[in-house]
Amino acid sequence: MPRPALTDEQRRQTRRVIRRAAAELYARDGPSSISARRIAETAGVSVGTLYSYFDNLTELMQSLWKEPVWRLINELEAALADIDDPLEKLRTLLETYARFSREQRAVYRGAFLFVRPASEQQPDRVALDDDRFFRLLRGTVLAAQQRGVARTGDPDMLAQTVWSGVHGAIALPQNMDRLALAPPEEAVQPMIEAMLEWLATGAAPQT
């Protein structure tokens, strides 16, 4: 006799149990602990069950960080609505991103520093237009260009460069902790100032 189908609530509960197991392993043992087998064992399910709820480990791990990252974006959108100067908007974006990395360390590491295991298939790339944070960055850079307070160039590349600079200031001391580098708390603000100065250099005011 076939087993009765799970109800929607039972499926949601199983999904929550799997996500909770992955979060516990990540928080306790770090990225090296992440494998389908260990997560399934911790959750008390089979590996096959795990993959019936998540296509791959990357999707599972990203699901852990989605809600807090969306709250961050909502906070940013609300804050930017009250700022007129596009360079000040950009400063707010970058400083809020840096603050998020300090206040939500585990979430930040998972959402922005998570390294996909080599055994996992590379996921489909997300178009830049589909990423809310990148859209905010690019839109702010484009507005600064239109005001004549930012250098000319592809706004996508300028936004990526600015984000890369600040992200690197956060990530480098963590990834290269064998070196006596300044901690992110000290390195980020000078990088934000440098990125804003670089962006404004060579600006062509509109006539």
Backbone as CSV, one residue per row, in Angstrom:
resi,resn,N_x,N_y,N_z,CA_x,CA_y,CA_z,C_x,C_y,C_z
1,MET,0.854,-1.197,0.000,0.000,0.000,0.000,0.882,1.235,0.000
2,PRO,0.661,2.165,-0.949,1.525,3.352,-1.016,1.358,4.243,0.203
3,ARG,2.451,4.892,0.563,2.411,5.816,1.698,1.581,7.028,1.336
4,PRO,0.799,7.549,2.285,-0.020,8.732,1.976,0.858,9.940,1.670
5,ALA,0.377,10.759,0.754,1.142,11.956,0.388,1.210,12.911,1.566
6,LEU,2.342,13.609,1.670,2.498,14.596,2.735,1.587,15.787,2.488
7,THR,1.090,16.350,3.562,0.315,17.579,3.439,1.265,18.750,3.194
8,ASP,0.708,19.877,2.774,1.532,21.070,2.547,2.252,21.475,3.823
9,GLU,1.570,21.375,4.966,2.186,21.755,6.227,3.321,20.800,6.587
10,GLN,3.149,19.510,6.319,4.227,18.544,6.577,5.442,18.815,5.697
11,ARG,5.192,19.204,4.459,6.305,19.534,3.569,7.018,20.793,4.042
12,ARG,6.259,21.791,4.476,6.884,23.015,4.998,7.715,22.706,6.235
13,GLN,7.196,21.822,7.095,7.925,21.457,8.304,9.227,20.729,7.964
14,THR,9.176,19.812,7.010,10.395,19.103,6.601,11.412,20.073,6.026
15,ARG,10.949,21.011,5.234,11.850,22.013,4.661,12.497,22.836,5.767
16,ARG,11.710,23.211,6.782,12.262,23.987,7.900,13.304,23.173,8.657
17,VAL,13.040,21.880,8.865,13.987,21.024,9.585,15.314,20.934,8.824
18,ILE,15.243,20.786,7.508,16.463,20.714,6.699,17.230,22.026,6.773
19,ARG,16.527,23.135,6.645,17.194,24.442,6.698,17.822,24.674,8.067
20,ARG,17.110,24.283,9.128,17.643,24.457,10.476,18.908,23.626,10.667
21,ALA,18.921,22.413,10.145,20.111,21.559,10.259,21.292,22.183,9.527
22,ALA,21.048,22.716,8.332,22.126,23.348,7.571,22.662,24.569,8.305
23,ALA,21.763,25.364,8.882,22.185,26.567,9.611,23.003,26.198,10.842
24,GLU,22.596,25.151,11.556,23.332,24.730,12.748,24.740,24.253,12.392
25,LEU,24.855,23.456,11.336,26.164,22.972,10.914,27.061,24.123,10.485
26,TYR,26.492,25.051,9.723,27.284,26.178,9.232,27.766,27.031,10.395
27,ALA,26.860,27.321,11.349,27.223,28.170,12.489,28.252,27.493,13.386
28,ARG,28.150,26.165,13.547,29.043,25.459,14.471,30.388,25.120,13.862
29,ASP,30.372,24.646,12.621,31.596,24.091,12.037,32.098,24.827,10.798
30,GLY,31.342,25.796,10.306,31.791,26.566,9.155,31.497,25.894,7.826
31,PRO,31.916,26.533,6.723,31.614,26.028,5.383,32.115,24.615,5.118
32,SER,33.218,24.224,5.769,33.774,22.894,5.511,32.840,21.783,5.968
33,SER,31.871,22.132,6.818,30.953,21.127,7.340,29.793,20.852,6.403
34,ILE,29.662,21.649,5.353,28.478,21.575,4.512,28.601,20.451,3.492
35,SER,27.780,19.441,3.673,27.642,18.375,2.686,26.221,17.861,2.787
36,ALA,25.724,17.304,1.687,24.350,16.794,1.694,24.187,15.697,2.743
37,ARG,25.201,14.844,2.863,25.098,13.733,3.814,25.000,14.228,5.252
38,ARG,25.874,15.167,5.642,25.865,15.663,7.021,24.588,16.416,7.332
39,ILE,24.120,17.222,6.390,22.876,17.956,6.626,21.710,16.988,6.770
40,ALA,21.659,15.984,5.888,20.568,15.005,5.948,20.594,14.242,7.267
41,GLU,21.789,13.838,7.709,21.895,13.112,8.975,21.441,13.980,10.145
42,THR,21.858,15.244,10.139,21.480,16.154,11.222,19.975,16.396,11.231
43,ALA,19.388,16.477,10.044,17.953,16.721,9.931,17.120,15.461,10.151
44,GLY,17.759,14.280,10.106,17.028,13.034,10.265,16.243,12.633,9.035
45,VAL,16.767,13.003,7.855,16.119,12.629,6.597,17.161,11.982,5.699
46,SER,16.706,11.431,4.590,17.640,10.849,3.632,18.179,11.932,2.711
47,VAL,19.308,11.639,2.076,19.862,12.576,1.091,18.863,12.779,-0.042
48,GLY,18.181,11.725,-0.437,17.182,11.849,-1.492,16.070,12.803,-1.105
49,THR,15.648,12.736,0.167,14.614,13.669,0.628,15.119,15.110,0.569
50,LEU,16.376,15.305,0.997,16.951,16.655,0.951,16.861,17.213,-0.466
51,TYR,17.264,16.400,-1.443,17.283,16.884,-2.828,15.891,16.946,-3.450
52,SER,14.886,16.414,-2.769,13.525,16.602,-3.264,12.969,17.962,-2.860
53,TYR,13.653,18.621,-1.891,13.229,19.946,-1.449,14.135,21.050,-1.988
54,PHE,15.390,20.731,-2.266,16.359,21.706,-2.767,17.122,21.083,-3.924
55,ASP,17.268,21.827,-5.011,17.937,21.281,-6.196,19.404,20.970,-5.934
56,ASN,20.052,21.795,-5.092,21.472,21.614,-4.806,21.809,22.303,-3.488
57,LEU,23.025,22.127,-3.011,23.419,22.714,-1.728,23.449,24.234,-1.792
58,THR,23.826,24.782,-2.937,23.869,26.239,-3.063,22.480,26.826,-2.842
59,GLU,21.471,26.225,-3.454,20.108,26.721,-3.266,19.700,26.625,-1.797
60,LEU,20.047,25.504,-1.157,19.715,25.336,0.257,20.377,26.412,1.104
61,MET,21.671,26.622,0.926,22.374,27.591,1.762,21.888,29.009,1.492
62,GLN,21.632,29.334,0.239,21.150,30.676,-0.063,19.782,30.935,0.553
63,SER,18.984,29.880,0.696,17.658,30.057,1.286,17.745,30.514,2.739
64,LEU,18.866,30.231,3.406,19.024,30.618,4.803,19.174,32.121,4.970
65,TRP,19.724,32.769,3.950,20.057,34.185,4.084,19.058,35.097,3.382
66,LYS,18.105,34.520,2.643,17.246,35.333,1.787,16.429,36.355,2.575
67,GLU,15.800,35.922,3.668,14.919,36.829,4.406,15.664,38.009,5.012
68,PRO,16.780,37.807,5.753,17.482,38.972,6.304,18.062,39.886,5.233
69,VAL,18.468,39.339,4.094,18.985,40.197,3.024,17.862,41.040,2.440
70,TRP,16.673,40.470,2.306,15.538,41.255,1.809,15.189,42.368,2.792
71,ARG,15.298,42.098,4.094,15.045,43.160,5.066,16.065,44.275,4.911
72,LEU,17.322,43.917,4.639,18.356,44.918,4.397,17.995,45.791,3.200
73,ILE,17.561,45.176,2.108,17.210,45.942,0.905,16.023,46.847,1.174
74,ASN,15.038,46.353,1.898,13.874,47.187,2.225,14.292,48.397,3.053
75,GLU,15.209,48.170,3.995,15.727,49.271,4.814,16.441,50.308,3.947
76,LEU,17.226,49.821,3.015,17.961,50.725,2.125,17.005,51.547,1.254
77,GLU,16.019,50.891,0.686,15.083,51.604,-0.181,14.354,52.701,0.586
78,ALA,13.982,52.413,1.829,13.306,53.425,2.644,14.240,54.583,2.955
79,ALA,15.508,54.281,3.278,16.474,55.334,3.614,16.791,56.210,2.406
80,LEU,16.935,55.610,1.236,17.318,56.364,0.041,16.212,57.286,-0.432
81,ALA,14.970,56.962,-0.096,13.847,57.779,-0.556,13.913,59.196,-0.002
82,ASP,14.605,59.380,1.129,14.680,60.697,1.765,15.964,61.448,1.434
83,ILE,16.791,60.919,0.540,18.074,61.550,0.194,18.034,61.984,-1.261
84,ASP,18.415,63.242,-1.522,18.386,63.751,-2.888,19.736,63.608,-3.590
85,ASP,20.823,63.888,-2.884,22.170,63.855,-3.462,22.546,62.402,-3.786
86,PRO,22.803,62.074,-5.068,23.109,60.677,-5.416,24.388,60.155,-4.772
87,LEU,25.383,61.025,-4.555,26.606,60.549,-3.902,26.359,60.253,-2.425
88,GLU,25.472,61.018,-1.797,25.104,60.703,-0.420,24.288,59.412,-0.368
89,LYS,23.468,59.191,-1.403,22.752,57.922,-1.484,23.736,56.759,-1.575
90,LEU,24.764,56.955,-2.391,25.761,55.902,-2.546,26.496,55.658,-1.235
91,ARG,26.822,56.729,-0.534,27.484,56.580,0.770,26.591,55.774,1.723
92,THR,25.296,56.100,1.728,24.362,55.383,2.596,24.297,53.905,2.233
93,LEU,24.259,53.605,0.930,24.252,52.211,0.485,25.470,51.455,1.006
94,LEU,26.635,52.044,0.815,27.873,51.363,1.168,28.042,51.249,2.684
95,GLU,27.684,52.299,3.412,27.822,52.251,4.871,26.830,51.273,5.491
96,THR,25.624,51.196,4.932,24.641,50.247,5.446,25.073,48.822,5.152
97,TYR,25.629,48.604,3.967,26.157,47.285,3.612,27.262,46.883,4.588
98,ALA,28.149,47.821,4.907,29.242,47.533,5.836,28.703,47.265,7.243
99,ARG,27.708,48.045,7.653,27.129,47.830,8.978,26.456,46.454,9.067
100,PHE,25.799,46.063,7.981,25.170,44.740,7.935,26.218,43.642,8.133
101,SER,27.393,43.823,7.558,28.447,42.809,7.685,28.926,42.681,9.125
102,ARG,28.806,43.767,9.917,29.221,43.730,11.316,28.115,43.195,12.218
103,GLU,26.889,43.646,11.972,25.787,43.328,12.871,25.164,41.966,12.581
104,GLN,25.309,41.496,11.343,24.733,40.207,10.951,25.855,39.331,10.377
105,ARG,26.848,39.050,11.200,28.064,38.396,10.712,27.784,37.046,10.064
106,ALA,26.994,36.220,10.725,26.735,34.886,10.184,25.957,34.974,8.875
107,VAL,24.968,35.847,8.847,24.173,36.010,7.630,25.037,36.571,6.512
108,TYR,25.867,37.565,6.840,26.730,38.166,5.820,27.683,37.128,5.232
109,ARG,28.290,36.330,6.103,29.220,35.313,5.605,28.500,34.341,4.680
110,GLY,27.293,33.978,5.051,26.559,33.047,4.212,26.085,33.647,2.904
111,ALA,25.564,34.878,2.984,24.971,35.501,1.795,26.017,36.067,0.849
112,PHE,27.117,36.610,1.395,28.062,37.338,0.559,29.458,36.722,0.509
113,LEU,29.760,35.797,1.424,31.087,35.172,1.422,31.023,33.668,1.222
114,PHE,29.823,33.117,1.048,29.680,31.671,0.911,30.401,31.182,-0.340
115,VAL,31.237,30.166,-0.160,31.982,29.576,-1.269,31.302,28.269,-1.661
116,ARG,30.880,28.164,-2.893,30.200,26.966,-3.375,31.166,25.780,-3.351
117,PRO,30.758,24.658,-2.730,31.628,23.479,-2.740,31.965,23.056,-4.159
118,ALA,33.203,22.597,-4.364,33.647,22.214,-5.706,32.815,21.072,-6.273
119,SER,32.220,20.287,-5.398,31.414,19.153,-5.860,30.060,19.574,-6.410
120,GLU,29.677,20.821,-6.126,28.368,21.299,-6.565,28.438,21.917,-7.956
121,GLN,27.430,21.639,-8.753,27.346,22.232,-10.088,27.169,23.738,-9.970
122,GLN,27.831,24.475,-10.854,27.706,25.921,-10.823,26.266,26.323,-11.111
123,PRO,25.676,27.172,-10.260,24.280,27.538,-10.467,24.126,28.477,-11.664
124,ASP,22.895,28.594,-12.125,22.606,29.558,-13.180,22.901,30.968,-12.666
125,ARG,23.528,31.768,-13.489,23.872,33.134,-13.082,22.616,34.006,-13.091
126,VAL,22.519,34.878,-12.110,21.377,35.790,-11.993,21.708,37.074,-12.740
127,ALA,20.793,37.524,-13.579,20.994,38.778,-14.300,21.084,39.938,-13.309
128,LEU,21.905,40.924,-13.631,22.084,42.060,-12.732,20.761,42.760,-12.444
129,ASP,19.886,42.814,-13.438,18.590,43.459,-13.237,17.732,42.732,-12.214
130,ASP,18.056,41.470,-11.934,17.256,40.680,-11.007,17.779,40.740,-9.574
131,ASP,18.876,41.464,-9.350,19.428,41.605,-8.006,19.092,42.997,-7.480
132,ARG,18.314,43.054,-6.409,17.822,44.352,-5.915,18.957,45.243,-5.427
133,PHE,19.940,44.676,-4.744,21.028,45.508,-4.231,21.827,46.101,-5.383
134,PHE,22.117,45.285,-6.389,22.883,45.818,-7.513,22.073,46.880,-8.256
135,ARG,20.773,46.699,-8.388,19.953,47.706,-9.054,20.015,49.035,-8.314
136,LEU,20.016,48.977,-6.980,20.129,50.211,-6.200,21.475,50.889,-6.455
137,LEU,22.549,50.092,-6.442,23.876,50.652,-6.693,23.960,51.288,-8.072
138,ARG,23.552,50.536,-9.099,23.651,51.047,-10.461,22.768,52.268,-10.661
139,GLY,21.552,52.221,-10.134,20.661,53.368,-10.283,21.222,54.620,-9.641
140,THR,21.898,54.457,-8.504,22.499,55.596,-7.818,23.687,56.141,-8.605
141,VAL,24.502,55.242,-9.135,25.633,55.673,-9.974,25.122,56.391,-11.210
142,LEU,24.099,55.861,-11.848,23.541,56.489,-13.047,22.977,57.862,-12.728
143,ALA,22.303,57.995,-11.583,21.775,59.305,-11.192,22.907,60.298,-10.966
144,ALA,24.007,59.830,-10.377,25.159,60.711,-10.169,25.765,61.142,-11.500
145,GLN,25.810,60.233,-12.450,26.305,60.598,-13.786,25.400,61.649,-14.432
146,GLN,24.109,61.468,-14.308,23.164,62.406,-14.920,23.233,63.775,-14.268
147,ARG,23.630,63.818,-12.993,23.823,65.102,-12.294,25.181,65.708,-12.617
148,GLY,26.034,64.948,-13.270,27.365,65.443,-13.576,28.318,65.401,-12.406
149,VAL,28.064,64.507,-11.424,28.939,64.430,-10.249,29.668,63.097,-10.177
150,ALA,29.558,62.294,-11.244,30.273,61.018,-11.290,30.929,60.867,-12.652
151,ARG,32.025,60.134,-12.688,32.748,59.924,-13.933,31.856,59.215,-14.947
152,THR,32.191,59.406,-16.211,31.473,58.717,-17.272,31.933,57.263,-17.343
153,GLY,31.155,56.450,-17.998,31.493,55.040,-18.139,30.271,54.175,-17.936
154,ASP,30.447,52.896,-18.162,29.364,51.936,-18.011,28.927,51.901,-16.546
155,PRO,27.678,52.273,-16.236,27.257,52.300,-14.826,27.299,50.924,-14.164
156,ASP,27.108,49.867,-14.948,27.220,48.523,-14.371,28.630,48.275,-13.854
157,MET,29.627,48.611,-14.662,31.010,48.380,-14.258,31.413,49.307,-13.116
158,LEU,30.956,50.548,-13.148,31.273,51.469,-12.057,30.662,50.972,-10.744
159,ALA,29.416,50.506,-10.811,28.763,49.987,-9.609,29.507,48.757,-9.096
160,GLN,29.899,47.880,-10.004,30.642,46.673,-9.592,31.970,47.046,-8.961
161,THR,32.652,48.047,-9.516,33.951,48.454,-8.972,33.809,48.995,-7.560
162,VAL,32.812,49.843,-7.349,32.600,50.426,-6.029,32.244,49.337,-5.010
163,TRP,31.350,48.456,-5.392,30.954,47.356,-4.502,32.162,46.465,-4.205
164,SER,32.965,46.164,-5.233,34.124,45.303,-5.047,35.107,45.897,-4.037
165,GLY,35.300,47.210,-4.118,36.226,47.852,-3.199,35.804,47.691,-1.751
166,VAL,34.537,47.975,-1.469,34.042,47.893,-0.093,33.955,46.436,0.362
167,HIS,33.487,45.576,-0.523,33.414,44.153,-0.181,34.814,43.607,0.131
168,GLY,35.795,44.005,-0.642,37.159,43.551,-0.401,37.707,44.028,0.928
169,ALA,37.363,45.265,1.312,37.821,45.787,2.595,37.250,44.975,3.753
170,ILE,36.044,44.416,3.549,35.425,43.575,4.572,36.015,42.161,4.533
171,ALA,36.150,41.622,3.331,36.507,40.209,3.185,37.994,39.935,3.380
172,LEU,38.862,40.816,2.918,40.299,40.519,2.927,40.824,40.196,4.319
173,PRO,40.533,41.015,5.353,41.064,40.671,6.677,40.529,39.338,7.202
174,GLN,39.349,38.928,6.761,38.781,37.658,7.215,39.399,36.484,6.450
175,ASN,39.572,36.654,5.143,40.124,35.572,4.333,41.633,35.426,4.484
176,MET,42.293,36.512,4.864,43.752,36.503,5.033,44.099,36.769,6.492
177,ASP,43.444,36.025,7.389,43.631,36.301,8.814,45.011,35.913,9.329
178,ARG,45.860,35.279,8.490,47.232,34.996,8.904,48.094,36.256,8.869
179,LEU,47.576,37.310,8.220,48.303,38.579,8.147,47.735,39.569,9.166
180,ALA,48.609,40.415,9.692,48.186,41.391,10.698,47.560,42.608,10.014
181,LEU,46.494,42.361,9.256,45.788,43.436,8.549,44.857,44.169,9.512
182,ALA,44.568,45.427,9.190,43.579,46.162,9.967,42.238,45.448,9.844
183,PRO,41.461,45.399,10.914,40.159,44.721,10.846,39.203,45.492,9.940
184,PRO,38.158,44.819,9.467,37.197,45.496,8.592,36.643,46.779,9.186
185,GLU,36.432,46.802,10.507,35.875,47.989,11.149,36.730,49.225,10.907
186,GLU,38.042,49.022,10.719,38.940,50.155,10.467,39.176,50.371,8.977
187,ALA,39.066,49.318,8.183,39.412,49.410,6.764,38.274,49.879,5.881
188,VAL,37.034,49.674,6.320,35.897,49.920,5.430,35.685,51.406,5.159
189,GLN,35.690,52.243,6.191,35.372,53.655,5.965,36.376,54.341,5.038
190,PRO,37.693,54.123,5.213,38.622,54.700,4.237,38.365,54.214,2.812
191,MET,37.947,52.953,2.665,37.642,52.443,1.325,36.409,53.129,0.743
192,ILE,35.392,53.349,1.574,34.204,54.061,1.084,34.582,55.456,0.613
193,GLU,35.399,56.157,1.394,35.827,57.505,0.999,36.622,57.446,-0.305
194,ALA,37.498,56.448,-0.424,38.310,56.318,-1.634,37.439,56.031,-2.851
195,MET,36.430,55.173,-2.694,35.549,54.835,-3.804,34.713,56.040,-4.239
196,LEU,34.233,56.812,-3.284,33.445,58.003,-3.620,34.316,59.049,-4.313
197,GLU,35.546,59.206,-3.823,36.459,60.153,-4.465,36.804,59.698,-5.878
198,TRP,37.064,58.409,-6.041,37.366,57.872,-7.368,36.191,58.068,-8.325
199,LEU,35.001,57.814,-7.860,33.825,57.940,-8.693,33.615,59.387,-9.144
200,ALA,33.908,60.325,-8.254,33.696,61.737,-8.574,34.825,62.320,-9.442
201,THR,35.978,61.647,-9.481,37.099,62.157,-10.249,36.776,62.085,-11.754
202,GLY,36.993,63.221,-12.440,36.745,63.235,-13.873,35.294,63.398,-14.221
203,ALA,34.460,63.774,-13.258,33.046,63.987,-13.559,32.891,65.114,-14.570
204,ALA,31.942,64.947,-15.459,31.692,65.951,-16.498,30.352,66.612,-16.236
205,PRO,30.325,67.793,-15.603,29.066,68.455,-15.292,28.210,68.664,-16.549
206,GLN,26.896,68.454,-16.373,25.977,68.645,-17.484,25.709,70.135,-17.687
207,THR,25.611,70.553,-18.920,25.344,71.964,-19.225,23.905,72.129,-19.677
